[in-house]
Amino acid sequence: MEETKTLSQRILKELLDLAKIFVICFVIVFILTHYVAKPIRVEGSSMYPTLQDGQLGITNVFAVKFQNVSRFDVVIVYNEERGEHWVKRVIGVPGDTVESKDDVLKINGKVVDQFFLNQTYVKDMQKEGNFTSDFGPVTLKEDEYWLMGDNRIRSEDSRIHGPFKESELVGKAVLVFFPFNEFQYVHNTGD
């Protein structure tokens, strides 16, 4: 009888230890994915050729929560309407007035060089018409960002959905780790 009780106690102790391990792992994963880095998958071609459809990577969650988001940063935004995470580029920051007409981007009335775009790709796409559809001028409120994909012709972004709120930004920059031969760090370019 004594032996059965001891065996039951050992099994119970082992199960409690196993439960503790699961709880600790869950807490660590929760903290990492909500405050440090979040895994992402690039869906679609809105950031082509900067990022490719199907690439896997991680984004810096800490940076978007505790550092400034600057013009031309690559960010991950959550589109609640669709329930999807999108990779986009910050074009306008709070207080900016943004507009585009005939493929000329203006921020606060000044023409902006879009050095981050692949110029060869842009020129090829312009054979079919404007690379960036006309919009604006739009003046952003203090918690709003104007986001667009680098592949303007195939990007669903602020031109359709309007400005995104700061609370919708999930991460900054993307470290692509798969496919392995496409390993790259798509960093924030700042202004």
Solvent accessible surface area in square Angstrom, and as a share of the most:
residue,aa,sasa,rsa
1,M,204,0.91
2,E,136,0.61
3,E,146,0.65
4,T,88,0.51
5,K,126,0.53
6,T,58,0.34
7,L,88,0.44
8,S,61,0.40
9,Q,104,0.46
10,R,142,0.52
11,I,92,0.47
12,L,103,0.51
13,K,123,0.52
14,E,113,0.51
15,L,103,0.51
16,L,99,0.49
17,D,49,0.25
18,L,88,0.44
19,A,50,0.39
20,K,122,0.52
21,I,99,0.50
22,F,132,0.55
23,V,93,0.53
24,I,100,0.51
25,C,66,0.39
26,F,143,0.59
27,V,68,0.39
28,I,89,0.45
29,V,87,0.50
30,F,90,0.38
31,I,84,0.43
32,L,87,0.43
33,T,34,0.20
34,H,82,0.37
35,Y,97,0.37
36,V,69,0.40
37,A,29,0.23
38,K,48,0.20
39,P,85,0.54
40,I,16,0.08
41,R,132,0.48
42,V,7,0.04
43,E,118,0.53
44,G,36,0.35
45,S,43,0.28
46,S,18,0.12
47,M,3,0.01
48,Y,81,0.31
49,P,35,0.22
50,T,33,0.19
51,L,0,0.00
52,Q,56,0.25
53,D,94,0.49
54,G,21,0.20
55,Q,3,0.01
56,L,53,0.26
57,G,1,0.01
58,I,62,0.32
59,T,2,0.01
60,N,65,0.34
61,V,4,0.02
62,F,96,0.40
63,A,4,0.03
64,V,17,0.10
65,K,105,0.45
66,F,124,0.52
67,Q,100,0.45
68,N,128,0.66
69,V,15,0.09
70,S,39,0.25
71,R,40,0.15
72,F,8,0.03
73,D,2,0.01
74,V,0,0.00
75,V,0,0.00
76,I,1,0.00
77,V,0,0.00
78,Y,76,0.29
79,N,6,0.03
80,E,136,0.61
81,E,143,0.64
82,R,118,0.43
83,G,45,0.43
84,E,72,0.32
85,H,75,0.33
86,W,28,0.10
87,V,14,0.08
88,K,4,0.02
89,R,7,0.02
90,V,0,0.00
91,I,0,0.00
92,G,0,0.00
93,V,29,0.16
94,P,44,0.28
95,G,53,0.51
96,D,7,0.04
97,T,38,0.22
98,V,0,0.00
99,E,47,0.21
100,S,3,0.02
101,K,132,0.56
102,D,91,0.47
103,D,35,0.18
104,V,61,0.35
105,L,3,0.02
106,K,73,0.31
107,I,8,0.04
108,N,82,0.42
109,G,57,0.55
110,K,150,0.63
111,V,102,0.58
112,V,28,0.16
113,D,106,0.55
114,Q,24,0.11
115,F,110,0.46
116,F,24,0.10
117,L,15,0.07
118,N,72,0.37
119,Q,86,0.38
120,T,99,0.58
121,Y,32,0.12
122,V,13,0.07
123,K,126,0.54
124,D,65,0.33
125,M,30,0.13
126,Q,72,0.32
127,K,165,0.70
128,E,133,0.60
129,G,38,0.37
130,N,76,0.39
131,F,5,0.02
132,T,5,0.03
133,S,62,0.40
134,D,75,0.39
135,F,25,0.10
136,G,43,0.42
137,P,91,0.57
138,V,41,0.23
139,T,91,0.53
140,L,5,0.03
141,K,133,0.57
142,E,159,0.71
143,D,56,0.29
144,E,16,0.07
145,Y,12,0.05
146,W,9,0.03
147,L,0,0.00
148,M,0,0.00
149,G,0,0.00
150,D,2,0.01
151,N,1,0.01
152,R,4,0.02
153,I,68,0.34
154,R,129,0.47
155,S,10,0.07
156,E,51,0.23
157,D,0,0.00
158,S,1,0.01
159,R,47,0.17
160,I,118,0.60
161,H,56,0.25
162,G,19,0.18
163,P,44,0.28
164,F,8,0.03
165,K,82,0.35
166,E,86,0.39
167,S,106,0.68
168,E,47,0.21
169,L,13,0.07
170,V,29,0.16
171,G,0,0.00
172,K,16,0.07
173,A,3,0.03
174,V,1,0.00
175,L,53,0.27
176,V,0,0.00
177,F,78,0.33
178,F,88,0.37
179,P,42,0.26
180,F,157,0.65
181,N,137,0.70
182,E,63,0.28
183,F,129,0.54
184,Q,62,0.27
185,Y,126,0.48
186,V,11,0.06
187,H,98,0.44
188,N,44,0.22
189,T,47,0.27
190,G,22,0.21
191,D,124,0.64
